[in-house]
C-alpha cells in the first residue's frame, strides 16, 4: 500500500476514533499505536463504503448521466453541422428556385 493511501486511511480512522472516544494522545508509543489503528479503521470504513449498495448505485447513476450528457453533446454537434450546411446552401437553393420560377 502506498503512503498516501495509508495516510488517507489514518485520517478516516482518526475521525472515526475521535468521534467514538474523544481522548487525547500522550506519548509517542501510544500515538504510533493509535496511528496504526487509524490506518486499520480507515481501510475498513473505506472498504465498507466502496462495497455498499448505495455507493454502487451512485456510481451506476453517474455513469448513466455521463453517457446521456455525451449523447446529448453528440446530438447538438450533429444538429449544428446540419444547420450550418443548410444555412450555407440556402442562398444557392433560393437562387436556383428563383431562376426556375422565372
Rosetta silent file (secondary structure, phi, psi, omega in degrees, C-alpha in Angstrom):
SEQUENCE: XXXXXXXXXXXXXXXXXXXXXXXXXXXXXXXXXXXXXXXXXXXXXXXXXXXXXXXXXXXXXXXXXXXXXXXXXXXXXXXXXXXXXXXXXXXXXXXXXXXXXX
SCORE:     score description
SCORE:     0.000 S_00000001
   1 L     0.000  134.992 -179.048    0.000    0.000    0.000 S_00000001
   2 L   -77.168  162.269 -173.319    1.400    3.407   -0.903 S_00000001
   3 H   -63.949  -39.384 -178.972    1.987    6.062    1.743 S_00000001
   4 H   -61.943  -42.741  179.689   -0.720    8.459    0.513 S_00000001
   5 H   -66.019  -40.004  179.290   -3.377    5.765    0.767 S_00000001
   6 H   -62.861  -42.569  178.722   -2.113    4.786    4.202 S_00000001
   7 H   -64.695  -41.096  177.501   -2.297    8.411    5.390 S_00000001
   8 H   -57.976  -48.394  178.473   -5.832    8.703    3.984 S_00000001
   9 H   -60.022  -38.281  179.653   -6.899    5.608    5.912 S_00000001
  10 H   -63.648  -41.484 -179.290   -5.266    7.035    9.023 S_00000001
  11 H   -66.170  -45.075  178.727   -7.221   10.285    8.704 S_00000001
  12 H   -62.481  -44.624  178.143  -10.534    8.488    8.194 S_00000001
  13 H   -63.206  -38.319  179.240   -9.772    6.193   11.110 S_00000001
  14 H   -63.728  -41.779  178.208   -8.749    9.146   13.259 S_00000001
  15 H   -62.537  -44.585  178.312  -12.032   10.890   12.583 S_00000001
  16 H   -61.868  -44.977 -179.075  -13.974    7.769   13.462 S_00000001
  17 H   -64.947  -42.634 -178.148  -11.934    7.251   16.584 S_00000001
  18 H   -61.418  -40.923  177.776  -12.231   10.899   17.659 S_00000001
  19 H   -66.678  -38.230 -177.357  -15.981   10.748   17.444 S_00000001
  20 H   -74.429  -44.712 -172.379  -16.056    7.468   19.306 S_00000001
  21 L  -106.711  -48.281 -179.770  -13.542    8.178   22.050 S_00000001
  22 L    65.067   34.274  178.601  -12.638   11.858   22.049 S_00000001
  23 L  -115.529  163.006 -175.043   -9.499   11.443   24.108 S_00000001
  24 L   -94.695  156.809  177.604   -6.021   12.903   23.719 S_00000001
  25 L   -92.753  145.523 -175.793   -2.735   11.184   22.943 S_00000001
  26 L  -113.840  -52.635 -176.825    0.071   11.430   25.463 S_00000001
  27 L  -118.828  169.834 -175.617    3.268    9.646   24.456 S_00000001
  28 H   -62.725  -43.011 -178.227    4.969    8.580   21.207 S_00000001
  29 H   -62.709  -44.546  178.424    4.381    4.862   21.688 S_00000001
  30 H   -64.862  -40.769  179.627    0.670    5.376   22.267 S_00000001
  31 H   -61.343  -44.460  178.735    0.494    7.759   19.304 S_00000001
  32 H   -63.331  -39.454  178.137    2.096    5.160   16.985 S_00000001
  33 H   -61.892  -45.539  179.219   -0.305    2.512   18.248 S_00000001
  34 H   -65.901  -38.260  178.576   -3.265    4.768   17.551 S_00000001
  35 H   -58.158  -47.773  178.863   -1.876    5.723   14.120 S_00000001
  36 H   -62.888  -37.480  176.909   -1.744    2.056   13.097 S_00000001
  37 H   -66.173  -38.440  178.149   -5.245    1.594   14.456 S_00000001
  38 H   -62.143  -42.116  178.131   -6.409    4.633   12.452 S_00000001
  39 H   -59.817  -45.951 -179.937   -4.990    3.114    9.277 S_00000001
  40 H   -62.566  -47.015  179.174   -6.824   -0.132   10.007 S_00000001
  41 H   -62.441  -45.518 -179.219  -10.087    1.664   10.827 S_00000001
  42 H   -60.987  -42.867  178.559   -9.831    3.909    7.778 S_00000001
  43 H   -62.133  -44.104 -179.401   -9.211    0.967    5.478 S_00000001
  44 H   -63.777  -42.663 -179.216  -12.198   -0.889    6.944 S_00000001
  45 H   -66.343  -46.810 -178.572  -14.508    2.121    6.609 S_00000001
  46 H   -66.736  -35.425  176.292  -13.499    2.941    3.024 S_00000001
  47 H   -63.833  -42.334  178.929  -13.805   -0.715    2.017 S_00000001
  48 H   -63.005  -43.859 -179.809  -17.275   -0.783    3.555 S_00000001
  49 H   -66.309  -45.150  179.643  -18.285    2.418    1.743 S_00000001
  50 H   -59.080  -37.280 -175.905  -16.840    1.238   -1.593 S_00000001
  51 H   -89.233   -1.638 -175.883  -18.727   -2.038   -1.378 S_00000001
  52 L   -72.814  151.377  179.224  -22.039   -0.573   -0.233 S_00000001
  53 H   -62.336  -37.781 -179.955  -25.133   -0.818   -2.413 S_00000001
  54 H   -63.069  -43.449  178.264  -25.651    2.936   -2.127 S_00000001
  55 H   -63.816  -45.820  179.737  -22.164    3.660   -3.450 S_00000001
  56 H   -61.873  -37.751  178.093  -22.588    1.195   -6.310 S_00000001
  57 H   -66.095  -42.410  178.862  -25.939    2.768   -7.179 S_00000001
  58 H   -63.169  -40.851  178.287  -24.406    6.256   -7.173 S_00000001
  59 H   -63.312  -43.908  179.713  -21.583    5.070   -9.444 S_00000001
  60 H   -63.730  -41.645  178.503  -24.086    3.481  -11.853 S_00000001
  61 H   -65.248  -38.536  178.452  -26.201    6.646  -11.924 S_00000001
  62 H   -64.437  -42.930  178.195  -23.117    8.763  -12.564 S_00000001
  63 H   -62.676  -42.279  179.161  -22.090    6.535  -15.475 S_00000001
  64 H   -63.728  -44.008  179.628  -25.606    6.720  -16.948 S_00000001
  65 H   -63.579  -41.857  178.608  -25.689   10.501  -16.586 S_00000001
  66 H   -61.105  -42.043  178.824  -22.252   10.816  -18.186 S_00000001
  67 H   -63.884  -41.884  179.384  -23.414    8.689  -21.104 S_00000001
  68 H   -65.090  -40.701  178.519  -26.556   10.816  -21.540 S_00000001
  69 H   -64.539  -42.045  179.233  -24.526   14.041  -21.499 S_00000001
  70 H   -63.372  -42.633  178.468  -22.131   12.621  -24.070 S_00000001
  71 H   -64.000  -41.260  179.217  -25.042   11.554  -26.306 S_00000001
  72 H   -64.061  -41.432  178.661  -26.644   14.988  -25.961 S_00000001
  73 H   -62.933  -40.745  177.933  -23.379   16.689  -26.901 S_00000001
  74 H   -63.056  -44.483  179.543  -23.097   14.460  -29.967 S_00000001
  75 H   -62.347  -42.932  179.200  -26.682   15.280  -30.987 S_00000001
  76 H   -64.529  -42.559  179.059  -26.102   19.013  -30.578 S_00000001
  77 H   -60.348  -45.720  178.874  -22.894   18.824  -32.604 S_00000001
  78 H   -62.801  -42.903 -179.869  -24.675   16.985  -35.424 S_00000001
  79 H   -62.801  -40.791  178.826  -27.566   19.458  -35.357 S_00000001
  80 H   -64.153  -42.582  178.841  -25.176   22.406  -35.559 S_00000001
  81 H   -62.915  -44.541  179.701  -23.373   20.840  -38.521 S_00000001
  82 H   -63.485  -42.872  179.682  -26.644   20.158  -40.347 S_00000001
  83 H   -64.569  -41.977  179.108  -27.875   23.672  -39.613 S_00000001
  84 H   -63.211  -41.969  179.290  -24.601   25.199  -40.782 S_00000001
  85 H   -64.824  -44.106  179.684  -24.733   23.189  -44.003 S_00000001
  86 H   -64.050  -40.515  179.065  -28.371   24.168  -44.614 S_00000001
  87 H   -64.882  -39.449 -179.601  -27.581   27.821  -43.927 S_00000001
  88 H   -67.957  -37.305 -176.691  -24.644   27.700  -46.314 S_00000001
  89 H   -87.890  -11.837 -177.514  -26.705   26.077  -49.080 S_00000001
  90 H   -57.873  -46.987  179.910  -29.856   28.202  -48.575 S_00000001
  91 H   -61.326  -35.961  178.474  -28.789   31.056  -50.879 S_00000001
  92 H   -64.815  -43.790 -179.122  -27.971   28.564  -53.625 S_00000001
  93 H   -65.263  -42.712  179.244  -31.355   26.888  -53.229 S_00000001
  94 H   -62.636  -46.784 -179.591  -33.198   30.234  -53.225 S_00000001
  95 H   -63.001  -43.313 -179.469  -31.346   31.418  -56.322 S_00000001
  96 H   -64.873  -42.288  178.925  -31.911   28.121  -58.101 S_00000001
  97 H   -66.474  -40.224  179.018  -35.632   28.128  -57.187 S_00000001
  98 H   -64.362  -41.238  179.425  -35.985   31.770  -58.290 S_00000001
  99 H   -64.842  -42.307 -179.114  -34.322   31.066  -61.610 S_00000001
 100 H   -70.187  -30.740 -179.613  -36.555   28.082  -62.288 S_00000001
 101 H   -73.528  -26.706 -177.182  -39.701   30.023  -61.346 S_00000001
 102 L   -75.738    0.000    0.000  -38.945   32.793  -63.830 S_00000001
